[in-house]
């Protein structure tokens, strides 16, 4: 059994949530990896490249995926295709994102992105603005972002004050997945003020029985 953490868009393994989960998982001796989904060059990144990287790390090992925002969507896409993914923990997953870009970056920026072929994106992990090719968006549009059919055990956490990805998309997913548990939080997209609550429920879900034991 392994746990893979998938960070969000323009983020990194050094995000607050990624480091929090790394510390918690390390403390209880669970095999884990915090993936770097920037793959060395954010400017030329595509979802396909990220998804291939994730799948290569699963191979034939039973895996729990923890995904934040776009990482949550990657987790859902991967779980739909890879039966070795046995559980999902989704933190404000970027469900239905292909219909949300106008609201996320604005109509004018979306038009500029398409016309110019790239758009400067502030990368929170690197602390700088990096131009990202428009192929990221066209590639993402090829992938399912809702209507997932696999009834996989999933914990879904989403803040009602999320101004990036509305919490209702997570509720719709949970309503369609009988094996999902939806936690509606008084938080924003980062969920950083709810990490203790998230870990308490995630530990039980993963199968942690105490601070000194790993998996049931």
N, C-alpha and C positions, 0 to 999 in steps of 0.2 A: 504494500500500500504506500502511495506517495501523495503528497499535496503539492499542487502547482498554483502559484499566485500570479494572476494576469492583471497588470496595471492598466490604467485607462489611457485615453488619447492624450498625446503630448505630456505624458507623465513618465515615470521611471521606477526602478526598484528602490529608489531612495525616497519615495513618497511617504507621507506620514502613515497611511494605512498599510503599505507594504512592509515598512519597518516594524510596525506594531505587530502584524501577524507573524513576521519572521521571529521576533522575540518570543512571542507566545508559543509558537510551534517548536522553537528550539528548546525552550524551557521544559517542555514535556516530552522531548525526545522523538518527535515525529519527523520522518523523512520528508523534506520539502525542498522546493526550489522557488525563488522569487525571480521570475523571468524578466529579461530585458527585451521588450517587444519593439524597441527602436531598431534593433538589429544592425547597429553600427552606423546607420545613415538615415536619420528621420526624414530628410528631404526627399528620399526616393522610396520611402516605405509604402507598402500596399497591404491591405488586409490578407491577401493571398499569401504573401511572404510570412506574415505573422502566424497565420493558421497552419502553414506547413511546419513552422518551427515548433508550435505547440504539439502537433500530432507526432512529430518525430521524437518528442520526449515522453510520449505515452507508451508507444510501442505495445507491448503485451503486459503492461503493469497496471493493476487496478489503481485508478486515480480519482482523487477529489480535486475539482477545480474551484478556486476562489477567484472571482472576476469582478473588477471594479469598473463601472461605466462601460466603455467600449470593450474592456477586458471581459465584462460580464456577457456581452453579446458574443464575443469570441468563444466563451465557454459554452454557451447554448448551441452555437453552430457546431462546435467540436463534439459535444455530447450527442447531438443528433446523428452524427456520423460514426462515432467511436464508442462501441459498447463497453470498452474498458473504463470509460468515465462513469463512475458509479454514483457520485453525488455532486451537487453544485451549491456553492454559496455565492449569491449574487448581490453586489453592493451597488445600488442605483444603476442597474444594467441599462445599457443604451438601446433598449428595445424600440422598434419603430423609428430608428434614427434617420432612415432615408427620407422620411417625410418631415423631419424636424430641422434640417440644415438652415432653412430660411430664418427660423426663429433663433437658432444657435449663433450663427455668424452674420445674419442680415442679408437681405435680398441683393443689395449692391455689392457686398463682398463676394457673394456666391457668383454673381455675374462676372465680376472682375477675375475671380479664380478660374472660371472657364475660359474667358477671353485671353488672359495672360498666360495660362498654362501652369501657374503656380501662385500661391498666396502666402505671405508672411504669417506664420503662426507662432504665437508665444508658447515656447516649450517650458513648462513648469519644472520639469526634471533638470533641464540644462540651464535654466535661468536666462534664456536669450530667445530672440526671435529667429526662426528658421523658415525659409520658403519651402512649402510642401507642394509637390506636383499634383495637378488636378486628377491624375490617374488614380490617386488614393480614393477619390470620391466615386469615380466611375467603376473602379474595382469593387468597392464596398456595395454599390448598387446591385451587383450580381448576386449578393448573398441574402438569404432569408433573414429578416429582422423581426418577424412575428409569426404566429401560427405554428409554433413548434409542436410536433406531435408526440414526442417521447415523454412518457409519464415517469420522469426521473425524480428521485427525491431531491428537493431543492429548498434551500432557505433563501428568501428574498427580502432584502432590507431596502427601504426607499423612504426618503424624507418628503413630507408634505410641502416643504418650502423649497423644493428643488426647482430652480429657475432654468436648468439646462435640459434635463430629461424629466417630464412630468411623471409623478408617482403613479398615475392612472395606468400607464403602460405596463408597469410591474403587476398591478392588481389584475389587469386583463390576462396576463400570462398565468398568474397563480390561479385564477378562476378556471382556466382551461387545463391546468395540470393538477390532478387530484392528489399527487404526491408532493405538491409544493406547499410551503407555509409562508405566508406573507406577513411581514412586520412593517407596519406603517409608523414612521418615526417623526417626531417633531424636530426635523433637522433639514439641512440643505443638501446640495449635491455631494459635498465632500464627506458627509457623515462623520466627520472627525470628532464631533462632540458626543457621538453615540457609540464609540468603539468598545467601551467596557460592556455595554448591553449586547452589542453584536457578538463579542467574543464569548460571553456567557452562554448564549444560545448556540453559537457555532461549535464550541467545545463539546457540548452534549451531542450535537448533530454528527460531528466527526467521530465521536465515540470515546472521548477522553473521560476517564473515570476518576482521576485525581491529578494533582499537580506532579505526582511522582510516577504515574503510569502513562503508557502511550495509548494503544488502541485496544478496544474490547475484541 
